Amino acid sequence: MNFVPTTCDMKRLLTYTLLLTSILGFTATAGADDRWATLRAINWVENPTNHARMGRFGELGPYQFRTGTWKMHTKRPFNQATQRAAADEVAVKHYEWLKRTLSQAGVDPNAFNIAMAWNCGVDNVLKGRVPAVSYDYATRVTNLVQTFKEREPATVAAAPGQVARPPVLSLESPVVNFALAQGVAPQFDLVVPPPSEDPVVYTDREPMIVAETGHRFTFTTAATLTPRFSL
């Protein structure tokens, strides 16, 4: 007996598909947001000024990579760790590697555990041999992650079947918030800068007055003039 789906069955299947897609999309977005916040916090704790000096243990770049960690994820020269694009690329790969390693071992790959593994090594975290300095490091990173998330703008509402995403912030186009009194319509004035004037230079010398004169011509000849007399 062949099963012929009805219109109701097709609508129900479509609804389930959209719901599953939304859940998976939200999970991927949340994961990317957590990674961004964690890496940003690690950068702030490791090297907030993004200086290019090498640390006493050979650390380099915004995330203070060591040579061994750098070579795990890239074939780029280690001196490129000071370049932001290359450093971000390796940071994402190292974050995902730590997250995957912790998950496979049954450890929650949250920001705290990833930060501890970043600081003292994932093996020490799995063995429970985390020094106090790494615990303090992870606490600072987690506090920064929480601060970043609290400062994020409200999520923009999306159409049905779509995943709501937060607006992308950029220093090139900053977001300006206005606090308006109730019942008062906002007013905006366009301010046009005044036209530029010719610059005036002041000195302590009196201006030199030049009198205008007409053209003068001088005629010079070497010929001998002979006087003539008429009676």
C-alpha positions as a Python dict, from the first residue, in 0.01 Angstrom:
ca = {
    (1, 'M'): (0, 0, 0),
    (2, 'N'): (149, 331, -105),
    (3, 'F'): (132, 624, 137),
    (4, 'V'): (24, 950, -21),
    (5, 'P'): (97, 1250, 204),
    (6, 'T'): (-190, 1491, 245),
    (7, 'T'): (-166, 1868, 244),
    (8, 'C'): (-177, 1868, 623),
    (9, 'D'): (113, 1624, 639),
    (10, 'M'): (320, 1838, 404),
    (11, 'K'): (256, 2150, 611),
    (12, 'R'): (352, 1967, 930),
    (13, 'L'): (673, 1838, 768),
    (14, 'L'): (761, 2188, 646),
    (15, 'T'): (701, 2330, 994),
    (16, 'Y'): (930, 2069, 1152),
    (17, 'T'): (1199, 2139, 892),
    (18, 'L'): (1190, 2514, 953),
    (19, 'L'): (1198, 2460, 1329),
    (20, 'L'): (1498, 2227, 1305),
    (21, 'T'): (1679, 2470, 1074),
    (22, 'S'): (1616, 2757, 1314),
    (23, 'I'): (1746, 2559, 1612),
    (24, 'L'): (2062, 2453, 1429),
    (25, 'G'): (2118, 2804, 1300),
    (26, 'F'): (2074, 2955, 1645),
    (27, 'T'): (2318, 2703, 1792),
    (28, 'A'): (2581, 2786, 1531),
    (29, 'T'): (2532, 3159, 1587),
    (30, 'A'): (2551, 3124, 1965),
    (31, 'G'): (2869, 2917, 1929),
    (32, 'A'): (3032, 3178, 1709),
    (33, 'D'): (2930, 3455, 1952),
    (34, 'D'): (3077, 3264, 2249),
    (35, 'R'): (3401, 3206, 2059),
    (36, 'W'): (3428, 3571, 1964),
    (37, 'A'): (3369, 3687, 2323),
    (38, 'T'): (3613, 3434, 2468),
    (39, 'L'): (3892, 3514, 2223),
    (40, 'R'): (3842, 3885, 2274),
    (41, 'A'): (3866, 3837, 2651),
    (42, 'I'): (4180, 3625, 2614),
    (43, 'N'): (4334, 3899, 2401),
    (44, 'W'): (4253, 4158, 2668),
    (45, 'V'): (4409, 3947, 2943),
    (46, 'E'): (4711, 3830, 2743),
    (47, 'N'): (4808, 4145, 2554),
    (48, 'P'): (4564, 4436, 2592),
    (49, 'T'): (4793, 4681, 2409),
    (50, 'N'): (4873, 4433, 2127),
    (51, 'H'): (5244, 4505, 2152),
    (52, 'A'): (5484, 4315, 1925),
    (53, 'R'): (5747, 4239, 2189),
    (54, 'M'): (5831, 3877, 2267),
    (55, 'G'): (5756, 3756, 2619),
    (56, 'R'): (6006, 3595, 2853),
    (57, 'F'): (5878, 3248, 2759),
    (58, 'G'): (5877, 3322, 2385),
    (59, 'E'): (5514, 3438, 2365),
    (60, 'L'): (5423, 3654, 2070),
    (61, 'G'): (5126, 3842, 1931),
    (62, 'P'): (4781, 3949, 2057),
    (63, 'Y'): (4712, 3604, 2206),
    (64, 'Q'): (5069, 3543, 2326),
    (65, 'F'): (5118, 3219, 2134),
    (66, 'R'): (5420, 3002, 2192),
    (67, 'T'): (5602, 2839, 1904),
    (68, 'G'): (5464, 2491, 1973),
    (69, 'T'): (5101, 2608, 1979),
    (70, 'W'): (5150, 2817, 1666),
    (71, 'K'): (5297, 2527, 1469),
    (72, 'M'): (5004, 2304, 1567),
    (73, 'H'): (4764, 2499, 1349),
    (74, 'T'): (4961, 2672, 1072),
    (75, 'K'): (5270, 2660, 857),
    (76, 'R'): (5313, 3035, 865),
    (77, 'P'): (5638, 3171, 1011),
    (78, 'F'): (5611, 3232, 1385),
    (79, 'N'): (5698, 3601, 1344),
    (80, 'Q'): (5359, 3647, 1174),
    (81, 'A'): (5197, 3595, 1514),
    (82, 'T'): (5217, 3974, 1556),
    (83, 'Q'): (4997, 4022, 1248),
    (84, 'R'): (4635, 4047, 1353),
    (85, 'A'): (4483, 3852, 1063),
    (86, 'A'): (4721, 3559, 1102),
    (87, 'A'): (4687, 3564, 1481),
    (88, 'D'): (4306, 3560, 1462),
    (89, 'E'): (4314, 3268, 1220),
    (90, 'V'): (4532, 3059, 1451),
    (91, 'A'): (4332, 3169, 1757),
    (92, 'V'): (4008, 3038, 1605),
    (93, 'K'): (4170, 2707, 1516),
    (94, 'H'): (4320, 2669, 1865),
    (95, 'Y'): (3989, 2758, 2028),
    (96, 'E'): (3802, 2497, 1826),
    (97, 'W'): (4072, 2238, 1900),
    (98, 'L'): (4047, 2303, 2274),
    (99, 'K'): (3669, 2294, 2259),
    (100, 'R'): (3668, 1965, 2067),
    (101, 'T'): (3927, 1806, 2298),
    (102, 'L'): (3736, 1902, 2612),
    (103, 'S'): (3405, 1780, 2469),
    (104, 'Q'): (3550, 1443, 2371),
    (105, 'A'): (3678, 1401, 2726),
    (106, 'G'): (3338, 1480, 2874),
    (107, 'V'): (3439, 1824, 3005),
    (108, 'D'): (3211, 2122, 2950),
    (109, 'P'): (3387, 2344, 2690),
    (110, 'N'): (3273, 2668, 2850),
    (111, 'A'): (3473, 2989, 2854),
    (112, 'F'): (3624, 2912, 3196),
    (113, 'N'): (3760, 2570, 3101),
    (114, 'I'): (3881, 2687, 2760),
    (115, 'A'): (4063, 2980, 2924),
    (116, 'M'): (4233, 2746, 3174),
    (117, 'A'): (4337, 2514, 2893),
    (118, 'W'): (4464, 2814, 2695),
    (119, 'N'): (4681, 2921, 2986),
    (120, 'C'): (4819, 2595, 3129),
    (121, 'G'): (4742, 2334, 2861),
    (122, 'V'): (4444, 2109, 2798),
    (123, 'D'): (4617, 1803, 2946),
    (124, 'N'): (4651, 1973, 3284),
    (125, 'V'): (4282, 2065, 3280),
    (126, 'L'): (4180, 1706, 3200),
    (127, 'K'): (4407, 1572, 3475),
    (128, 'G'): (4288, 1829, 3728),
    (129, 'R'): (4634, 1981, 3772),
    (130, 'V'): (4550, 2345, 3725),
    (131, 'P'): (4773, 2595, 3911),
    (132, 'A'): (4619, 2882, 4102),
    (133, 'V'): (4747, 3136, 3851),
    (134, 'S'): (4558, 2960, 3569),
    (135, 'Y'): (4242, 2953, 3781),
    (136, 'D'): (4274, 3327, 3834),
    (137, 'Y'): (4342, 3373, 3462),
    (138, 'A'): (4024, 3184, 3371),
    (139, 'T'): (3822, 3386, 3621),
    (140, 'R'): (3936, 3713, 3464),
    (141, 'V'): (3854, 3585, 3115),
    (142, 'T'): (3508, 3468, 3222),
    (143, 'N'): (3430, 3801, 3386),
    (144, 'L'): (3526, 3983, 3067),
    (145, 'V'): (3312, 3749, 2856),
    (146, 'Q'): (3014, 3823, 3079),
    (147, 'T'): (3081, 4196, 3051),
    (148, 'F'): (3098, 4176, 2672),
    (149, 'K'): (2768, 3989, 2654),
    (150, 'E'): (2594, 4237, 2884),
    (151, 'R'): (2706, 4523, 2662),
    (152, 'E'): (2581, 4362, 2342),
    (153, 'P'): (2279, 4541, 2187),
    (154, 'A'): (1940, 4379, 2186),
    (155, 'T'): (1885, 4118, 1917),
    (156, 'V'): (1702, 4246, 1611),
    (157, 'A'): (1368, 4073, 1551),
    (158, 'A'): (1363, 3845, 1247),
    (159, 'A'): (1088, 3722, 1018),
    (160, 'P'): (927, 3383, 1090),
    (161, 'G'): (1155, 3097, 990),
    (162, 'Q'): (1471, 3309, 1018),
    (163, 'V'): (1727, 3327, 1296),
    (164, 'A'): (1751, 3661, 1472),
    (165, 'R'): (2103, 3799, 1459),
    (166, 'P'): (2253, 4089, 1653),
    (167, 'P'): (2351, 4394, 1447),
    (168, 'V'): (2711, 4414, 1336),
    (169, 'L'): (2896, 4695, 1511),
    (170, 'S'): (3184, 4876, 1352),
    (171, 'L'): (3400, 5170, 1442),
    (172, 'E'): (3354, 5291, 1085),
    (173, 'S'): (2978, 5341, 1143),
    (174, 'P'): (2916, 5380, 1518),
    (175, 'V'): (2571, 5327, 1668),
    (176, 'V'): (2418, 5632, 1835),
    (177, 'N'): (2142, 5591, 2095),
    (178, 'F'): (1894, 5868, 2178),
    (179, 'A'): (1695, 5895, 2501),
    (180, 'L'): (1364, 6064, 2417),
    (181, 'A'): (1100, 6194, 2655),
    (182, 'Q'): (761, 6032, 2627),
    (183, 'G'): (536, 6199, 2375),
    (184, 'V'): (814, 6410, 2228),
    (185, 'A'): (896, 6356, 1862),
    (186, 'P'): (1268, 6353, 1779),
    (187, 'Q'): (1404, 6646, 1581),
    (188, 'F'): (1725, 6651, 1385),
    (189, 'D'): (1908, 6958, 1257),
    (190, 'L'): (2161, 6944, 977),
    (191, 'V'): (2454, 7168, 1059),
    (192, 'V'): (2646, 7289, 755),
    (193, 'P'): (2993, 7424, 827),
    (194, 'P'): (3047, 7790, 721),
    (195, 'P'): (3241, 7849, 401),
    (196, 'S'): (3611, 7878, 447),
    (197, 'E'): (3758, 8230, 432),
    (198, 'D'): (4086, 8341, 286),
    (199, 'P'): (4353, 8319, 552),
    (200, 'V'): (4481, 8647, 696),
    (201, 'V'): (4845, 8664, 802),
    (202, 'Y'): (4943, 8930, 1055),
    (203, 'T'): (5304, 9053, 1085),
    (204, 'D'): (5480, 9334, 1273),
    (205, 'R'): (5599, 9500, 952),
    (206, 'E'): (5420, 9779, 770),
    (207, 'P'): (5314, 9692, 418),
    (208, 'M'): (5538, 9840, 148),
    (209, 'I'): (5355, 10089, -73),
    (210, 'V'): (5451, 10069, -436),
    (211, 'A'): (5360, 10370, -647),
    (212, 'E'): (5226, 10294, -986),
    (213, 'T'): (5426, 10465, -1264),
    (214, 'G'): (5389, 10477, -1633),
    (215, 'H'): (5619, 10312, -1884),
    (216, 'R'): (5954, 10482, -1955),
    (217, 'F'): (6169, 10431, -2264),
    (218, 'T'): (6539, 10526, -2312),
    (219, 'F'): (6685, 10565, -2657),
    (220, 'T'): (7064, 10526, -2694),
    (221, 'T'): (7266, 10565, -3018),
    (222, 'A'): (7634, 10568, -3109),
    (223, 'A'): (7589, 10783, -3430),
    (224, 'T'): (7777, 11118, -3468),
    (225, 'L'): (7544, 11413, -3506),
    (226, 'T'): (7657, 11691, -3750),
    (227, 'P'): (7491, 12029, -3698),
    (228, 'R'): (7347, 12206, -4001),
    (229, 'F'): (7294, 12581, -4039),
    (230, 'S'): (7061, 12749, -4287),
    (231, 'L'): (7083, 13116, -4394),
}
